[in-house]
C-alpha cells in the first residue's frame, strides 16, 4: 500500500486526480501554516503557492515543526517549501517571501487558485485576503487558533457569511483617563510605561497620551544620562505622584487609597544595576525597580540621543529587546507601587506588553487537518450551492467542555455586510484616465449626478469636492488592483477594482455580488445586526452542535 | 481600512451636509496635496452657547476617526488646546460620550458629539478634571476663571474662524 492509496480511497480515484490537478494558495507559514503544508505534502496536492513575510525566529521552533535551529533567520516560506518537498517531491511549490497585501497579489493572481487557505495570526491580513477572495470569487478556508480553542471557517463568496459579515468585538483598549490618572491594574501601568517609552525615546507623536509631559533636562547639551534618569525618577514617581495626590481632591476615587511617592534615599542617588542580572520570574523590590529603571534609561538615552541633546535616532518598543522591556517593566512597577497595585515580574510584564496568547501545537494540528480535508472536499466535489452542504460546516475545536469538536451550519451572507453586501466590479482604465472620466462613466451607469468617490480613506470627489477632476487616477494614487469606493446619493456602495490596460476608455465589467443594501438614516441602520461568532470570546457559550462531525465519519 | 467606518463616515458627511445646527462646522480635512480630503480626519468648529460666558467664540476642534469607528468613538482634540477643566493639556476632550468604556454608542452622530462638547463648555464636570490650571481656578477662583475664559473667547472670536480653520 502506497501513501496515496489512502487518499485515493478517501476521495475516489477521479477525486484524487482533481486534487493532483488543483492549485491552492496558503497564506502564512507559521504555526498553522507549517501543519497545513505538512498535510498538503502528505496528501499530495499538485500545485501550492505559499506566502509569508516573516523570517524564522528561535521562539518559533517549539511548534513550527518544519523549521530547525539552523534555519533561524531564514525566510519561513522558503524553508517550509524545502521541508515539504523533502516529504513529497511529486508536487510544485512556489514560495513567496512577501507581504500578502502587496499589489502584485492582485485579482488575476487569486483567480488562478481553486482554494485559498488562511493561516494567519492577525485580523488585518485576514480581512485583506477575505476581500481579495470575494473580489475574485474564490473559496476561502480560514483556520485560526487561540490557545486551546480553534476554528475552521469555509467562505464561499456571496453564499456563506464572509469574514466581515458579523461585527467583531473591537479590541480592548484602556480609557486614557485611567492610564493617565487613576490606574488600578498592572495593565494600566504597562500601557502608561509603553507610552512613556515612546514619549521619551520614540518618534515625536502628538497623539501620545503623555505628550504633555515636559522633559526639559533630556534635551540639554552633553546631558549626563544618569542625571537624566534620576530626574525622571524624581518627576514621574515622586513629584507627579504628590501633585496627583494633592491636586485632585477627595472627589477622585482611588482604587486603593491615595497614591504615595517612591522613597528616595537621603543622598538621592540610585545605583544602576546590570539589566542582564535581573530575574525574569521574581517580583523585583521597589529599590531594584528604581535601579533597573536608571540603568535602562542610561542605555536607551545613549542609543536615542546624540551629544547636542537631539533625539537623533528614535527607538521603537519591542518586548523582546531586553533593555526596553526592562524600562517598561520597571517604570510600570514603580507606578504600580505608587498607586498601591501589586507589582509583577518582568516575564508577566512582557506578556502584557506584547499581548501574548500562548500557542498550542495540538490545536494548530487539529485545525490544519480539518482545513486540508475541507480543501480536498471542495476541490473534489466542486463549489457548493447550498448552506446545508456538509463541506461548509464551521468547525470549532476546544479542549474543554463536553464537545471537543463541533460542526455548525454557517450563516448565509449578510445582505447588510459592508464588504460582501456590496456590488463589485473591475474598472478598466489607462494611465491617462482622469477622475473626471470616471465620474462621467459612473454618473451615466448609476444614473446619479451626486456620487462620492473615495480611495484609501481620501475623498476624491463629492458634490462639493471637485478640485481633482482633471487629475489622472494614477496621480491620485490609484495603482493597478487598488480599490475605489463609490457611494451614490442613496448611500449605496460599489467597489471598483482598477485594472490598467494600454489604451481605451474607462469601462466597467459586469457587477458581481448583491444589490447593495441601502443604509437607513435612522439609528437602526447604523449598527451591524449580527453578533460576534460563537467561540470568538471566552465569555460566549459555544452554540449547540447539530451532531454532524464529518472527520469522525470518515 | 474598515469598510464599516468608511461607509458610516460617508453617511455622516451626507447627513451633516443635509442639516446641521447653526454656527457649527464639520468637514473632512482638505489634504495639502490637493488630491481631495481625508475622510478619517475632520476639522470642526464649535460656537460658544448664547447667554454663557463662551458666547461669541468659535473653537476649532479636530475629530480623528479610527478604523474601529463607530465601535470606538472619534478622538476629539481642541486646536489650540483649550483652557477648560475637562480638556487635557494636549487639547483632547474628556467626556463620557467620547469614551468607549463609558457612554459612547455607535448610534451617536457627529452632530451630537459637537453639541455635547458645546454643552460641556459651560457645564464642566468637576468629578473628572483633566487639567489642573482651569480646574483649580474653576473651583477656587471663579472670577479669574471667568476672566481667562473671556480671554479665550476674544482670541477665538467667531468672526475670525474662517481664517483660523485652515491653519
Interface residues (C-beta under 8 A of the other chain):
Chain A: X164 X167 X169 X170 X171 X173 X174 X175 X176 X177 X180 X206 X207 X209 X211 X212 X243 X247 X248 X251 X418 X419 X422 X452 X454 X456 X457 X458 X459 X460 X461 X462 X463 X464 X465 X467 X468 X471 X475 X476 X477 X485 X487 X491 X493 X519 X521 X523 X526 X527 X528
Chain B: X1 X2 X3 X4 X6 X7 X8 X10 X11 X13 X14 X15 X17 X28 X31 X34 X35 X36 X37 X38 X39 X40 X64 X68 X70 X71 X72 X75 X88 X89 X90 X92 X94 X99 X100 X101 X102 X106 X107 X126 X127 X128 X129 X130 X132 X135 X136
